[in-house]
Amino acid sequence: MSVVSFQEMLADATKRHYAVPMFDVSNGTMMRAAVEVAQEENSPVMLAAIPKDIEGDSLGYWINAALYAARNVKVPVCIHLDHSATPELCKSCIDAGFQSVMLDASAKPFEENAALSAQVVKMAHAKGVGVEAELGHVAAGITGAPDGCSEDGTSHDTDTVFTDPASVVRFVEETGVDALAVSIGTTHGVYVSAPKLNIPLLKELRNASDIPFVLHGGSGTPYDQLADAIENGIAKINIYSELTSAWNTAMKNFLNSREQMTCWFALSCQEPDRAMREAMREKIRMFKSAGKA
């Protein structure tokens, strides 16, 4: 089946009560792992670009690797831009061949968020590309540092704003977005302590609109809470921190076991790759997307 639309993928997840796993993938190794594990589990999957990974000429390298990965498996794959701060980056990714883009203006006032999101929707829909926006604001965990590598357990973005059910209908009508990331208690990055998702709020949001809902900050969220969120309308869950944690921990253990640091890259990456794939597999099964392709 290979590459499919954002709208098609989320519509199926909503209808059959599972969440599409969206993995932020920084390079070809992560892309290959994601699509191969998805195929082994017979699951749809989304490959997402982080803006930092596609700066300048890196966009061309990234999208060509992602398209190659997607076209070499039979399960549905959607290529997505995660957390763009600007309509300009969204346009670059739309023109490059992404199936969907996220414009994140959630820290801005409602009117500005809606206006910017509507601007992206207009140019994206003209090319059949889906659009995700965020209403409310999901703050960052301890990896919220400017370089994504906080060591002191502090966040540079601590202001979580829960999504207001009364604003959802107006926002969707004014923007025409295809999916909405909602704030119900998760944070991006790594948790200091386990979150407590506000499932009653999610139910209110679901009653307010039938648009597909997205959950950011899925890494580290307890399984029972994710299951409740999926049952109550979450159709996509974003994962990144647990993937890099699995990879980096395995690589650290490998390097610490050696005195000589010269080693073929293909060999030194074997255990980190295995660890990351198992993290992906666990999420696919948790999100109930296994067997749904």
One Martini backbone bead per residue (centre of mass of N, CA, C, O) as a GRO file, in nm:
protein
  293
    1MET     BB    1   0.056   0.063  -0.020
    2SER     BB    2   0.213   0.273   0.127
    3VAL     BB    3   0.137   0.580   0.048
    4VAL     BB    4  -0.077   0.789   0.246
    5SER     BB    5  -0.312   0.972   0.377
    6PHE     BB    6  -0.389   1.139   0.656
    7GLN     BB    7  -0.699   1.119   0.646
    8GLU     BB    8  -0.719   0.813   0.600
    9MET     BB    9  -0.564   0.717   0.850
   10LEU     BB   10  -0.744   0.860   1.073
   11ALA     BB   11  -1.017   0.745   0.991
   12ASP     BB   12  -0.952   0.449   1.055
   13ALA     BB   13  -0.875   0.485   1.352
   14THR     BB   14  -1.146   0.600   1.443
   15LYS     BB   15  -1.329   0.362   1.348
   16ARG     BB   16  -1.122   0.124   1.502
   17HIS     BB   17  -0.987   0.208   1.772
   18TYR     BB   18  -0.699   0.349   1.714
   19ALA     BB   19  -0.348   0.438   1.703
   20VAL     BB   20  -0.124   0.607   1.534
   21PRO     BB   21   0.208   0.575   1.489
   22MET     BB   22   0.434   0.849   1.560
   23PHE     BB   23   0.761   0.889   1.434
   24ASP     BB   24   1.036   1.051   1.507
   25VAL     BB   25   1.276   1.089   1.234
   26SER     BB   26   1.620   1.174   1.171
   27ASN     BB   27   1.684   0.910   0.991
   28GLY     BB   28   1.729   0.625   0.807
   29THR     BB   29   1.741   0.430   1.045
   30MET     BB   30   1.466   0.509   1.169
   31MET     BB   31   1.292   0.461   0.922
   32ARG     BB   32   1.351   0.164   0.877
   33ALA     BB   33   1.257   0.065   1.151
   34ALA     BB   34   0.962   0.164   1.136
   35VAL     BB   35   0.868   0.010   0.875
   36GLU     BB   36   0.958  -0.279   0.956
   37VAL     BB   37   0.794  -0.304   1.215
   38ALA     BB   38   0.521  -0.242   1.091
   39GLN     BB   39   0.524  -0.487   0.903
   40GLU     BB   40   0.551  -0.706   1.123
   41GLU     BB   41   0.270  -0.578   1.263
   42ASN     BB   42   0.062  -0.468   1.063
   43SER     BB   43   0.109  -0.139   1.054
   44PRO     BB   44   0.059   0.165   1.062
   45VAL     BB   45   0.261   0.470   0.975
   46MET     BB   46   0.450   0.755   1.092
   47LEU     BB   47   0.673   0.991   0.945
   48ALA     BB   48   0.868   1.237   1.119
   49ALA     BB   49   0.967   1.574   1.115
   50ILE     BB   50   1.207   1.771   1.253
   51PRO     BB   51   1.308   2.081   1.200
   52LYS     BB   52   1.614   2.037   1.276
   53ASP     BB   53   1.647   1.795   1.048
   54ILE     BB   54   1.551   2.016   0.787
   55GLU     BB   55   1.767   2.208   0.741
   56GLY     BB   56   1.795   2.309   0.450
   57ASP     BB   57   1.932   2.048   0.271
   58SER     BB   58   1.806   1.825   0.461
   59LEU     BB   59   1.527   1.789   0.333
   60GLY     BB   60   1.609   1.623   0.084
   61TYR     BB   61   1.729   1.384   0.233
   62TRP     BB   62   1.486   1.312   0.407
   63ILE     BB   63   1.252   1.268   0.197
   64ASN     BB   64   1.396   1.051   0.025
   65ALA     BB   65   1.425   0.845   0.253
   66ALA     BB   66   1.124   0.825   0.330
   67LEU     BB   67   1.015   0.733   0.054
   68TYR     BB   68   1.183   0.479   0.034
   69ALA     BB   69   1.075   0.342   0.287
   70ALA     BB   70   0.770   0.345   0.210
   71ARG     BB   71   0.811   0.185  -0.078
   72ASN     BB   72   0.930  -0.092   0.089
   73VAL     BB   73   0.632  -0.133   0.185
   74LYS     BB   74   0.284  -0.249   0.252
   75VAL     BB   75   0.220  -0.048   0.448
   76PRO     BB   76   0.096   0.227   0.573
   77VAL     BB   77   0.230   0.559   0.487
   78CYS     BB   78   0.309   0.871   0.654
   79ILE     BB   79   0.431   1.201   0.583
   80HIS     BB   80   0.551   1.429   0.841
   81LEU     BB   81   0.521   1.743   1.002
   82ASP     BB   82   0.664   1.855   1.306
   83HIS     BB   83   0.640   2.148   1.459
   84SER     BB   84   0.581   2.405   1.305
   85ALA     BB   85   0.634   2.765   1.330
   86THR     BB   86   0.586   2.793   1.009
   87PRO     BB   87   0.450   2.833   0.695
   88GLU     BB   88   0.715   2.805   0.531
   89LEU     BB   89   0.787   2.515   0.612
   90CYS     BB   90   0.528   2.388   0.520
   91LYS     BB   91   0.564   2.456   0.220
   92SER     BB   92   0.827   2.301   0.174
   93CYS     BB   93   0.695   2.022   0.245
   94ILE     BB   94   0.472   2.020   0.044
   95ASP     BB   95   0.663   2.048  -0.208
   96ALA     BB   96   0.835   1.777  -0.128
   97GLY     BB   97   0.594   1.538  -0.036
   98PHE     BB   98   0.412   1.559   0.188
   99GLN     BB   99   0.105   1.455   0.355
  100SER     BB  100   0.178   1.634   0.618
  101VAL     BB  101   0.117   1.911   0.854
  102MET     BB  102   0.242   2.106   1.137
  103LEU     BB  103   0.101   2.386   1.298
  104ASP     BB  104   0.256   2.556   1.580
  105ALA     BB  105   0.043   2.810   1.756
  106SER     BB  106  -0.032   2.750   2.070
  107ALA     BB  107   0.120   3.007   2.217
  108LYS     BB  108  -0.088   3.169   2.087
  109PRO     BB  109  -0.343   3.329   2.025
  110PHE     BB  110  -0.625   3.225   1.892
  111GLU     BB  111  -0.638   3.411   1.639
  112GLU     BB  112  -0.349   3.349   1.540
  113ASN     BB  113  -0.368   3.048   1.522
  114ALA     BB  114  -0.605   3.040   1.321
  115ALA     BB  115  -0.479   3.209   1.091
  116LEU     BB  116  -0.227   3.031   1.040
  117SER     BB  117  -0.375   2.765   0.993
  118ALA     BB  118  -0.547   2.862   0.752
  119GLN     BB  119  -0.307   2.924   0.569
  120VAL     BB  120  -0.205   2.631   0.552
  121VAL     BB  121  -0.461   2.494   0.451
  122LYS     BB  122  -0.485   2.636   0.179
  123MET     BB  123  -0.209   2.525   0.059
  124ALA     BB  124  -0.245   2.221   0.123
  125HIS     BB  125  -0.526   2.150  -0.010
  126ALA     BB  126  -0.431   2.225  -0.303
  127LYS     BB  127  -0.234   1.938  -0.265
  128GLY     BB  128  -0.363   1.717  -0.061
  129VAL     BB  129  -0.278   1.819   0.225
  130GLY     BB  130  -0.252   1.778   0.551
  131VAL     BB  131  -0.369   1.923   0.878
  132GLU     BB  132  -0.217   2.020   1.184
  133ALA     BB  133  -0.312   2.131   1.509
  134GLU     BB  134  -0.304   2.337   1.814
  135LEU     BB  135  -0.505   2.326   2.117
  136GLY     BB  136  -0.359   2.462   2.332
  137HIS     BB  137  -0.076   2.345   2.554
  138VAL     BB  138   0.217   2.153   2.521
  139ALA     BB  139   0.459   2.100   2.715
  140ALA     BB  140   0.781   2.055   2.840
  141GLY     BB  141   1.014   1.865   2.943
  142ILE     BB  142   1.351   1.791   3.003
  143THR     BB  143   1.378   1.819   2.669
  144GLY     BB  144   1.320   2.154   2.650
  145ALA     BB  145   1.567   2.239   2.539
  146PRO     BB  146   1.712   2.398   2.275
  147ASP     BB  147   1.889   2.108   2.228
  148GLY     BB  148   1.737   1.854   2.366
  149CYS     BB  149   1.965   1.829   2.642
  150SER     BB  150   1.877   1.813   2.928
  151GLU     BB  151   2.042   1.767   3.264
  152ASP     BB  152   1.855   1.915   3.514
  153GLY     BB  153   1.531   1.867   3.497
  154THR     BB  154   1.445   2.101   3.309
  155SER     BB  155   1.223   2.341   3.170
  156HIS     BB  156   1.147   2.579   2.890
  157ASP     BB  157   0.826   2.465   2.901
  158THR     BB  158   0.560   2.489   3.153
  159ASP     BB  159   0.288   2.591   2.993
  160THR     BB  160   0.008   2.445   3.042
  161VAL     BB  161  -0.287   2.424   2.820
  162PHE     BB  162  -0.591   2.341   2.816
  163THR     BB  163  -0.839   2.238   2.629
  164ASP     BB  164  -1.120   2.410   2.504
  165PRO     BB  165  -1.426   2.304   2.413
  166ALA     BB  166  -1.549   2.586   2.320
  167SER     BB  167  -1.309   2.623   2.088
  168VAL     BB  168  -1.314   2.391   1.881
  169VAL     BB  169  -1.536   2.456   1.678
  170ARG     BB  170  -1.428   2.730   1.589
  171PHE     BB  171  -1.149   2.641   1.495
  172VAL     BB  172  -1.237   2.436   1.278
  173GLU     BB  173  -1.410   2.636   1.112
  174GLU     BB  174  -1.177   2.859   1.060
  175THR     BB  175  -0.952   2.642   0.936
  176GLY     BB  176  -0.987   2.324   0.831
  177VAL     BB  177  -0.868   2.110   0.982
  178ASP     BB  178  -0.787   1.751   1.016
  179ALA     BB  179  -0.637   1.795   1.301
  180LEU     BB  180  -0.609   1.776   1.673
  181ALA     BB  181  -0.411   1.889   1.918
  182VAL     BB  182  -0.434   1.797   2.258
  183SER     BB  183  -0.465   1.913   2.602
  184ILE     BB  184  -0.456   1.650   2.885
  185GLY     BB  185  -0.138   1.607   3.039
  186THR     BB  186   0.090   1.617   2.862
  187THR     BB  187   0.440   1.601   2.760
  188HIS     BB  188   0.726   1.676   2.635
  189GLY     BB  189   0.940   1.422   2.662
  190VAL     BB  190   1.043   1.390   2.996
  191TYR     BB  191   0.941   1.259   3.289
  192VAL     BB  192   0.947   1.299   3.631
  193SER     BB  193   0.642   1.213   3.633
  194ALA     BB  194   0.361   1.072   3.596
  195PRO     BB  195   0.089   1.121   3.432
  196LYS     BB  196  -0.256   1.273   3.427
  197LEU     BB  197  -0.510   1.219   3.245
  198ASN     BB  198  -0.794   1.404   3.110
  199ILE     BB  199  -1.060   1.225   3.026
  200PRO     BB  200  -1.310   1.406   3.071
  201LEU     BB  201  -1.208   1.621   2.873
  202LEU     BB  202  -1.193   1.441   2.623
  203LYS     BB  203  -1.499   1.387   2.617
  204GLU     BB  204  -1.578   1.678   2.570
  205LEU     BB  205  -1.427   1.711   2.305
  206ARG     BB  206  -1.572   1.481   2.154
  207ASN     BB  207  -1.858   1.616   2.181
  208ALA     BB  208  -1.775   1.880   2.015
  209SER     BB  209  -1.604   1.683   1.809
  210ASP     BB  210  -1.507   1.470   1.511
  211ILE     BB  211  -1.226   1.525   1.505
  212PRO     BB  212  -0.920   1.426   1.497
  213PHE     BB  213  -0.712   1.323   1.759
  214VAL     BB  214  -0.404   1.428   1.922
  215LEU     BB  215  -0.106   1.295   2.093
  216HIS     BB  216   0.129   1.444   2.276
  217GLY     BB  217   0.361   1.291   2.470
  218GLY     BB  218   0.380   0.956   2.479
  219SER     BB  219   0.626   0.931   2.634
  220GLY     BB  220   0.568   0.760   2.943
  221THR     BB  221   0.280   0.685   2.918
  222PRO     BB  222   0.062   0.501   3.050
  223TYR     BB  223  -0.118   0.247   2.925
  224ASP     BB  224  -0.401   0.293   3.054
  225GLN     BB  225  -0.420   0.589   2.950
  226LEU     BB  226  -0.395   0.533   2.650
  227ALA     BB  227  -0.641   0.351   2.627
  228ASP     BB  228  -0.845   0.570   2.712
  229ALA     BB  229  -0.775   0.771   2.488
  230ILE     BB  230  -0.845   0.590   2.247
  231GLU     BB  231  -1.143   0.531   2.333
  232ASN     BB  232  -1.178   0.876   2.331
  233GLY     BB  233  -1.031   0.972   2.025
  234ILE     BB  234  -0.741   0.889   1.980
  235ALA     BB  235  -0.555   0.863   1.651
  236LYS     BB  236  -0.270   0.985   1.754
  237ILE     BB  237   0.079   0.913   1.853
  238ASN     BB  238   0.366   1.061   1.983
  239ILE     BB  239   0.719   0.957   1.923
  240TYR     BB  240   1.074   0.991   2.068
  241SER     BB  241   1.225   0.969   2.345
  242GLU     BB  242   1.222   0.650   2.362
  243LEU     BB  243   1.406   0.609   2.118
  244THR     BB  244   1.662   0.765   2.208
  245SER     BB  245   1.697   0.617   2.473
  246ALA     BB  246   1.740   0.333   2.361
  247TRP     BB  247   1.980   0.396   2.180
  248ASN     BB  248   2.176   0.547   2.381
  249THR     BB  249   2.195   0.326   2.594
  250ALA     BB  250   2.312   0.103   2.411
  251MET     BB  251   2.559   0.264   2.317
  252LYS     BB  252   2.682   0.317   2.591
  253ASN     BB  253   2.723   0.019   2.667
  254PHE     BB  254   2.906  -0.052   2.433
  255LEU     BB  255   3.133   0.159   2.481
  256ASN     BB  256   3.190   0.076   2.785
  257SER     BB  257   3.294  -0.224   2.684
  258ARG     BB  258   3.528  -0.056   2.550
  259GLU     BB  259   3.853   0.052   2.461
  260GLN     BB  260   3.799   0.061   2.157
  261MET     BB  261   3.652   0.307   1.933
  262THR     BB  262   3.703   0.142   1.691
  263CYS     BB  263   3.427   0.079   1.461
  264TRP     BB  264   3.198  -0.042   1.290
  265PHE     BB  265   2.899   0.099   1.249
  266ALA     BB  266   2.725  -0.155   1.191
  267LEU     BB  267   2.808  -0.284   1.468
  268SER     BB  268   2.755  -0.059   1.687
  269CYS     BB  269   2.431  -0.042   1.593
  270GLN     BB  270   2.282  -0.307   1.655
  271GLU     BB  271   2.174  -0.271   1.950
  272PRO     BB  272   2.036   0.005   1.923
  273ASP     BB  273   1.842  -0.085   1.701
  274ARG     BB  274   1.699  -0.305   1.859
  275ALA     BB  275   1.596  -0.124   2.090
  276MET     BB  276   1.429   0.069   1.914
  277ARG     BB  277   1.242  -0.142   1.786
  278GLU     BB  278   1.113  -0.235   2.054
  279ALA     BB  279   0.987   0.038   2.118
  280MET     BB  280   0.808   0.045   1.868
  281ARG     BB  281   0.655  -0.219   1.914
  282GLU     BB  282   0.526  -0.147   2.182
  283LYS     BB  283   0.359   0.092   2.073
  284ILE     BB  284   0.193  -0.051   1.861
  285ARG     BB  285   0.053  -0.236   2.068
  286MET     BB  286  -0.061  -0.016   2.258
  287PHE     BB  287  -0.227   0.132   2.010
  288LYS     BB  288  -0.375  -0.102   1.837
  289SER     BB  289  -0.230  -0.129   1.530
  290ALA     BB  290  -0.196  -0.412   1.518
  291GLY     BB  291  -0.343  -0.551   1.229
  292LYS     BB  292  -0.454  -0.267   1.063
  293ALA     BB  293  -0.335  -0.272   0.755
   0.00000   0.00000   0.00000
